[in-house]
């Protein structure tokens, strides 16, 4: 079953003004349940607009958003229920922290859902664990934390609502390599344990290639490419047409192909590259 579907979806900003802009143009796409879908594209390609559509923060100009095959705008007065099922962490979510303690900030969403104190505590502790927050940090003011810790606390607030779909807009932006690994690793562990659907928006093709099951490439508000990671990277050179940079390891194999040393360009992780290099060396040895 598809967790989320966009059916003939268009979004136009500034209609009827000189500033009219088509942010999304007739998008038709399905996100399968239980998978990690990566969304990538140049600035202004429609990534954040797609994120806001997914839980009703933005209503499409045309078309439908289906959550498990049900139109999320069928009952506009109940759109808040959709936002508990589809949780979004926007870029730099740490700027949205406001409570007096980290615990209260993480508990804000679950509390608004009307859950019991016991259930709220369980959710806060679980979300903190997945996001790499020590329990002794929960009593502190969020403004005492480092930048990376604030990021974890903000994302934990979304995770604590236990959404069926988690949408993350550049969750590791601005962090050092270790911070990126810790945050992304915790979120992937959460997704695997819950079996939930995750949408990861990123400028990092390395992260998308390594973590996702499928990749959606947007260009000028339209679907440029969509498929499994392998399918997309089989056409790796097309990604340059969307003004995207490729993982360094993929660039290497494109160059090897130009020199007739390999036929494969769908190499997108170091682990995969090791296997391909071993295969190439084995062929050379036989010759």
C-alpha positions as a Markdown table, in Angstrom:
| # | Residue | x | y | z |
|---|---|---|---|---|
| 1 | Unk | 0.0 | 0.0 | 0.0 |
| 2 | Unk | 1.1 | 3.6 | -0.6 |
| 3 | Unk | 1.5 | 5.7 | 2.5 |
| 4 | Unk | 1.3 | 9.0 | 0.6 |
| 5 | Unk | 0.2 | 9.8 | -2.9 |
| 6 | Unk | 0.1 | 13.0 | -4.9 |
| 7 | Unk | -2.5 | 13.0 | -7.6 |
| 8 | Unk | -2.3 | 15.7 | -10.3 |
| 9 | Unk | -1.0 | 18.1 | -7.8 |
| 10 | Unk | 0.0 | 21.7 | -8.7 |
| 11 | Unk | 0.8 | 24.6 | -6.4 |
| 12 | Unk | 0.9 | 28.2 | -7.7 |
| 13 | Unk | 2.0 | 31.1 | -5.6 |
| 14 | Unk | 0.9 | 34.6 | -6.2 |
| 15 | Unk | -1.9 | 33.7 | -8.7 |
| 16 | Unk | -3.2 | 36.8 | -10.5 |
| 17 | Unk | -0.1 | 38.9 | -9.6 |
| 18 | Unk | 3.1 | 39.8 | -11.5 |
| 19 | Unk | 4.9 | 37.5 | -9.0 |
| 20 | Unk | 3.0 | 34.3 | -10.0 |
| 21 | Unk | 5.2 | 31.3 | -9.6 |
| 22 | Unk | 4.4 | 27.6 | -10.3 |
| 23 | Unk | 6.1 | 25.7 | -7.4 |
| 24 | Unk | 4.8 | 22.3 | -8.4 |
| 25 | Unk | 3.4 | 21.4 | -11.8 |
| 26 | Unk | 1.0 | 18.4 | -12.1 |
| 27 | Unk | 2.9 | 16.0 | -9.8 |
| 28 | Unk | 1.8 | 12.3 | -9.8 |
| 29 | Unk | 3.8 | 10.2 | -7.4 |
| 30 | Unk | 3.3 | 7.4 | -4.8 |
| 31 | Unk | 5.4 | 6.9 | -1.7 |
| 32 | Unk | 5.2 | 3.2 | -0.7 |
| 33 | Unk | 4.5 | 2.4 | 3.0 |
| 34 | Unk | 7.5 | 1.4 | 5.1 |
| 35 | Unk | 10.2 | 2.8 | 2.8 |
| 36 | Unk | 12.6 | 5.7 | 3.0 |
| 37 | Unk | 12.1 | 8.1 | 0.1 |
| 38 | Unk | 14.8 | 10.6 | -0.6 |
| 39 | Unk | 13.8 | 13.9 | -2.3 |
| 40 | Unk | 16.5 | 15.9 | -4.0 |
| 41 | Unk | 16.7 | 18.9 | -6.3 |
| 42 | Unk | 18.2 | 22.3 | -6.8 |
| 43 | Unk | 17.0 | 25.3 | -4.7 |
| 44 | Unk | 13.5 | 26.2 | -5.8 |
| 45 | Unk | 12.7 | 22.8 | -7.3 |
| 46 | Unk | 9.7 | 22.3 | -5.1 |
| 47 | Unk | 11.1 | 20.1 | -2.3 |
| 48 | Unk | 9.8 | 22.1 | 0.7 |
| 49 | Unk | 6.5 | 22.8 | -1.0 |
| 50 | Unk | 6.0 | 19.0 | -1.3 |
| 51 | Unk | 6.8 | 18.6 | 2.4 |
| 52 | Unk | 4.2 | 21.2 | 3.4 |
| 53 | Unk | 1.6 | 19.6 | 1.2 |
| 54 | Unk | 2.2 | 16.2 | 2.8 |
| 55 | Unk | 0.4 | 17.0 | 6.1 |
| 56 | Unk | -1.8 | 19.8 | 5.1 |
| 57 | Unk | 0.3 | 22.8 | 6.1 |
| 58 | Unk | -0.3 | 23.9 | 2.5 |
| 59 | Unk | -3.3 | 23.1 | 0.3 |
| 60 | Unk | -2.7 | 22.3 | -3.3 |
| 61 | Unk | -4.0 | 24.7 | -6.0 |
| 62 | Unk | -5.1 | 21.6 | -7.9 |
| 63 | Unk | -5.1 | 17.9 | -7.3 |
| 64 | Unk | -5.3 | 15.6 | -4.2 |
| 65 | Unk | -3.0 | 14.5 | -1.4 |
| 66 | Unk | -3.9 | 10.9 | -0.4 |
| 67 | Unk | -2.9 | 9.5 | 3.0 |
| 68 | Unk | -3.3 | 5.8 | 2.9 |
| 69 | Unk | -5.7 | 6.3 | -0.1 |
| 70 | Unk | -7.8 | 8.9 | 1.7 |
| 71 | Unk | -7.9 | 12.5 | 0.6 |
| 72 | Unk | -6.5 | 14.6 | 3.5 |
| 73 | Unk | -8.7 | 17.6 | 2.6 |
| 74 | Unk | -11.9 | 15.6 | 2.5 |
| 75 | Unk | -12.8 | 17.0 | 5.9 |
| 76 | Unk | -10.9 | 20.3 | 6.2 |
| 77 | Unk | -11.9 | 20.8 | 9.9 |
| 78 | Unk | -10.1 | 17.5 | 10.8 |
| 79 | Unk | -6.8 | 18.4 | 9.1 |
| 80 | Unk | -5.1 | 18.6 | 12.5 |
| 81 | Unk | -5.5 | 14.8 | 12.8 |
| 82 | Unk | -3.4 | 14.4 | 9.6 |
| 83 | Unk | -0.6 | 16.4 | 11.2 |
| 84 | Unk | -0.3 | 13.8 | 14.0 |
| 85 | Unk | 0.0 | 11.1 | 11.4 |
| 86 | Unk | 2.5 | 13.0 | 9.2 |
| 87 | Unk | 5.2 | 14.7 | 11.2 |
| 88 | Unk | 7.5 | 17.3 | 9.7 |
| 89 | Unk | 10.8 | 18.5 | 10.9 |
| 90 | Unk | 11.8 | 21.6 | 8.9 |
| 91 | Unk | 15.3 | 22.8 | 8.2 |
| 92 | Unk | 17.0 | 24.2 | 11.3 |
| 93 | Unk | 14.1 | 23.1 | 13.6 |
| 94 | Unk | 16.2 | 24.1 | 16.7 |
| 95 | Unk | 14.9 | 27.7 | 16.1 |
| 96 | Unk | 11.4 | 26.5 | 17.0 |
| 97 | Unk | 12.4 | 25.4 | 20.5 |
| 98 | Unk | 10.5 | 27.5 | 23.1 |
| 99 | Unk | 9.7 | 25.5 | 26.3 |
| 100 | Unk | 11.6 | 25.9 | 29.6 |
| 101 | Unk | 13.0 | 22.4 | 29.6 |
| 102 | Unk | 14.0 | 19.9 | 26.9 |
| 103 | Unk | 11.5 | 17.4 | 28.3 |
| 104 | Unk | 8.6 | 19.9 | 28.0 |
| 105 | Unk | 9.6 | 20.8 | 24.4 |
| 106 | Unk | 9.7 | 17.1 | 23.3 |
| 107 | Unk | 6.4 | 16.5 | 25.2 |
| 108 | Unk | 4.6 | 19.4 | 23.6 |
| 109 | Unk | 3.2 | 17.5 | 20.7 |
| 110 | Unk | 2.1 | 14.3 | 22.6 |
| 111 | Unk | 0.5 | 16.6 | 25.3 |
| 112 | Unk | -1.6 | 18.3 | 22.6 |
| 113 | Unk | -2.7 | 14.9 | 21.4 |
| 114 | Unk | -4.4 | 14.4 | 24.7 |
| 115 | Unk | -2.3 | 11.4 | 25.8 |
| 116 | Unk | -1.9 | 10.3 | 29.5 |
| 117 | Unk | 1.1 | 11.5 | 31.5 |
| 118 | Unk | 2.5 | 7.9 | 31.5 |
| 119 | Unk | 2.2 | 7.7 | 27.7 |
| 120 | Unk | 3.8 | 11.1 | 27.2 |
| 121 | Unk | 6.7 | 10.1 | 29.4 |
| 122 | Unk | 7.2 | 6.9 | 27.4 |
| 123 | Unk | 7.2 | 8.8 | 24.2 |
| 124 | Unk | 9.6 | 11.5 | 25.4 |
| 125 | Unk | 12.1 | 9.0 | 26.7 |
| 126 | Unk | 11.9 | 6.8 | 23.5 |
| 127 | Unk | 12.2 | 9.8 | 21.2 |
| 128 | Unk | 15.2 | 11.2 | 23.2 |
| 129 | Unk | 16.9 | 7.8 | 22.9 |
| 130 | Unk | 16.5 | 7.6 | 19.2 |
| 131 | Unk | 17.7 | 11.1 | 18.8 |
| 132 | Unk | 20.8 | 10.7 | 21.0 |
| 133 | Unk | 19.6 | 12.8 | 23.9 |
| 134 | Unk | 20.8 | 11.7 | 27.4 |
| 135 | Unk | 18.2 | 11.7 | 30.1 |
| 136 | Unk | 20.1 | 14.1 | 32.2 |
| 137 | Unk | 19.7 | 16.6 | 29.3 |
| 138 | Unk | 15.9 | 16.5 | 29.6 |
| 139 | Unk | 15.8 | 18.8 | 32.7 |
| 140 | Unk | 18.0 | 21.4 | 31.1 |
| 141 | Unk | 16.8 | 24.5 | 29.2 |
| 142 | Unk | 17.0 | 23.9 | 25.4 |
| 143 | Unk | 18.9 | 27.1 | 25.2 |
| 144 | Unk | 21.8 | 25.6 | 27.3 |
| 145 | Unk | 22.4 | 23.0 | 24.6 |
| 146 | Unk | 24.9 | 23.0 | 21.8 |
| 147 | Unk | 23.7 | 23.5 | 18.2 |
| 148 | Unk | 23.7 | 19.7 | 17.5 |
| 149 | Unk | 21.9 | 18.9 | 20.8 |
| 150 | Unk | 19.2 | 21.5 | 20.0 |
| 151 | Unk | 18.7 | 19.9 | 16.6 |
| 152 | Unk | 18.2 | 16.5 | 18.2 |
| 153 | Unk | 15.8 | 17.9 | 20.8 |
| 154 | Unk | 13.7 | 19.6 | 18.0 |
| 155 | Unk | 13.5 | 16.4 | 15.9 |
| 156 | Unk | 12.7 | 14.3 | 19.0 |
| 157 | Unk | 9.6 | 16.5 | 19.5 |
| 158 | Unk | 8.4 | 15.3 | 16.1 |
| 159 | Unk | 9.4 | 11.7 | 16.7 |
| 160 | Unk | 7.5 | 11.7 | 20.1 |
| 161 | Unk | 4.2 | 12.1 | 18.2 |
| 162 | Unk | 4.9 | 8.7 | 16.7 |
| 163 | Unk | 3.8 | 9.7 | 13.2 |
| 164 | Unk | 3.1 | 7.1 | 10.6 |
| 165 | Unk | 5.1 | 9.2 | 8.1 |
| 166 | Unk | 8.1 | 11.3 | 9.1 |
| 167 | Unk | 9.2 | 14.1 | 6.8 |
| 168 | Unk | 12.6 | 15.5 | 7.4 |
| 169 | Unk | 13.8 | 18.6 | 5.6 |
| 170 | Unk | 17.6 | 18.7 | 5.7 |
| 171 | Unk | 17.8 | 17.2 | 9.2 |
| 172 | Unk | 21.6 | 17.2 | 9.1 |
| 173 | Unk | 22.2 | 20.6 | 7.5 |
| 174 | Unk | 25.1 | 22.5 | 9.0 |
| 175 | Unk | 26.3 | 19.7 | 11.2 |
| 176 | Unk | 29.8 | 18.2 | 11.3 |
| 177 | Unk | 30.3 | 14.6 | 9.9 |
| 178 | Unk | 29.9 | 13.0 | 13.3 |
| 179 | Unk | 26.8 | 14.9 | 14.1 |
| 180 | Unk | 25.3 | 13.9 | 10.7 |
| 181 | Unk | 26.0 | 10.3 | 11.4 |
| 182 | Unk | 24.5 | 10.4 | 14.9 |
| 183 | Unk | 21.3 | 12.1 | 13.9 |
| 184 | Unk | 20.7 | 10.2 | 10.7 |
| 185 | Unk | 21.7 | 6.9 | 12.2 |
| 186 | Unk | 19.2 | 7.4 | 15.1 |
| 187 | Unk | 16.4 | 8.3 | 12.7 |
| 188 | Unk | 17.1 | 5.2 | 10.5 |
| 189 | Unk | 17.0 | 3.0 | 13.6 |
| 190 | Unk | 13.7 | 4.6 | 14.5 |
| 191 | Unk | 12.3 | 4.0 | 11.1 |
| 192 | Unk | 13.4 | 0.4 | 11.0 |
| 193 | Unk | 12.0 | -0.4 | 14.5 |
| 194 | Unk | 8.7 | 1.2 | 13.8 |
| 195 | Unk | 8.3 | 0.2 | 10.2 |
| 196 | Unk | 7.2 | 3.7 | 9.4 |
| 197 | Unk | 7.6 | 5.7 | 6.2 |
| 198 | Unk | 10.3 | 8.3 | 6.0 |
| 199 | Unk | 10.7 | 11.1 | 3.5 |
| 200 | Unk | 14.2 | 12.6 | 3.6 |
| 201 | Unk | 14.8 | 15.9 | 1.8 |
| 202 | Unk | 18.5 | 16.6 | 1.4 |
| 203 | Unk | 21.1 | 18.3 | -0.7 |
| 204 | Unk | 23.6 | 15.5 | 0.1 |
| 205 | Unk | 23.5 | 12.9 | -2.7 |
| 206 | Unk | 25.8 | 10.8 | -0.5 |
| 207 | Unk | 23.2 | 10.6 | 2.3 |
| 208 | Unk | 20.3 | 10.0 | -0.1 |
| 209 | Unk | 22.2 | 7.2 | -1.9 |
| 210 | Unk | 23.3 | 5.5 | 1.3 |
| 211 | Unk | 20.1 | 5.7 | 3.3 |
| 212 | Unk | 17.1 | 5.6 | 0.9 |
| 213 | Unk | 15.1 | 3.0 | -0.9 |
| 214 | Unk | 13.8 | 5.3 | -3.6 |
| 215 | Unk | 14.8 | 8.7 | -4.9 |
| 216 | Unk | 12.6 | 11.5 | -6.2 |
| 217 | Unk | 14.4 | 14.1 | -8.3 |
| 218 | Unk | 12.6 | 17.4 | -8.7 |
| 219 | Unk | 13.4 | 19.9 | -11.4 |
| 220 | Unk | 11.6 | 23.2 | -11.8 |
| 221 | Unk | 8.5 | 21.9 | -9.9 |
| 222 | Unk | 8.2 | 18.7 | -12.0 |
| 223 | Unk | 9.2 | 15.1 | -11.5 |
| 224 | Unk | 12.5 | 14.7 | -13.3 |
| 225 | Unk | 13.4 | 11.2 | -12.1 |
| 226 | Unk | 11.8 | 8.7 | -9.7 |
| 227 | Unk | 12.6 | 5.1 | -8.9 |
| 228 | Unk | 14.7 | 2.8 | -6.7 |
| 229 | Unk | 18.2 | 4.0 | -5.8 |
| 230 | Unk | 19.6 | 1.5 | -8.3 |
| 231 | Unk | 17.2 | 2.6 | -11.1 |
| 232 | Unk | 18.1 | 6.2 | -10.6 |
| 233 | Unk | 21.9 | 5.7 | -10.5 |
| 234 | Unk | 21.7 | 3.5 | -13.6 |
| 235 | Unk | 21.0 | 6.8 | -15.3 |
| 236 | Unk | 23.5 | 8.7 | -13.1 |
| 237 | Unk | 24.7 | 11.2 | -15.8 |
| 238 | Unk | 21.1 | 12.4 | -16.2 |
| 239 | Unk | 21.4 | 13.9 | -12.7 |
| 240 | Unk | 23.8 | 16.5 | -14.0 |
| 241 | Unk | 20.8 | 17.8 | -16.0 |
| 242 | Unk | 19.0 | 18.6 | -12.7 |
| 243 | Unk | 22.0 | 20.7 | -11.5 |
| 244 | Unk | 22.8 | 18.0 | -9.0 |
| 245 | Unk | 26.2 | 16.8 | -7.8 |
| 246 | Unk | 26.9 | 13.1 | -7.6 |
| 247 | Unk | 28.6 | 11.1 | -4.9 |
| 248 | Unk | 32.3 | 11.1 | -5.5 |
| 249 | Unk | 32.3 | 7.3 | -5.9 |
| 250 | Unk | 29.7 | 7.6 | -8.7 |
| 251 | Unk | 31.8 | 10.2 | -10.5 |
| 252 | Unk | 34.8 | 7.8 | -10.4 |
| 253 | Unk | 32.8 | 5.0 | -12.1 |
| 254 | Unk | 31.5 | 7.4 | -14.8 |
| 255 | Unk | 35.1 | 8.2 | -15.6 |
| 256 | Unk | 36.0 | 4.5 | -15.6 |
| 257 | Unk | 33.2 | 3.8 | -18.0 |
| 258 | Unk | 34.5 | 6.6 | -20.3 |
| 259 | Unk | 37.8 | 4.7 | -20.4 |
| 260 | Unk | 36.0 | 1.4 | -21.1 |
| 261 | Unk | 37.1 | -0.1 | -17.8 |
| 262 | Unk | 33.5 | -0.8 | -16.6 |
| 263 | Unk | 30.0 | -0.7 | -17.8 |
| 264 | Unk | 28.5 | 0.2 | -14.5 |
| 265 | Unk | 27.7 | 3.7 | -13.3 |
| 266 | Unk | 25.0 | 2.7 | -10.8 |
| 267 | Unk | 27.7 | 2.6 | -8.1 |
| 268 | Unk | 26.6 | 5.0 | -5.3 |
| 269 | Unk | 28.2 | 3.7 | -2.0 |
| 270 | Unk | 31.7 | 2.8 | -1.0 |
| 271 | Unk | 30.5 | -0.7 | 0.0 |
| 272 | Unk | 29.1 | -1.2 | -3.5 |
| 273 | Unk | 32.2 | 0.2 | -5.1 |
| 274 | Unk | 34.4 | -2.3 | -3.2 |
| 275 | Unk | 32.5 | -5.2 | -4.7 |
| 276 | Unk | 32.7 | -3.7 | -8.2 |
| 277 | Unk | 36.4 | -3.0 | -7.9 |
| 278 | Unk | 37.1 | -6.6 | -6.7 |
| 279 | Unk | 35.1 | -7.9 | -9.7 |
| 280 | Unk | 37.1 | -5.7 | -12.1 |
| 281 | Unk | 40.4 | -6.8 | -10.6 |
| 282 | Unk | 39.3 | -10.4 | -10.9 |
| 283 | Unk | 38.6 | -10.0 | -14.6 |
| 284 | Unk | 41.9 | -8.4 | -15.2 |
| 285 | Unk | 43.7 | -11.2 | -13.3 |
| 286 | Unk | 42.1 | -13.8 | -15.5 |
| 287 | Unk | 43.2 | -11.9 | -18.6 |
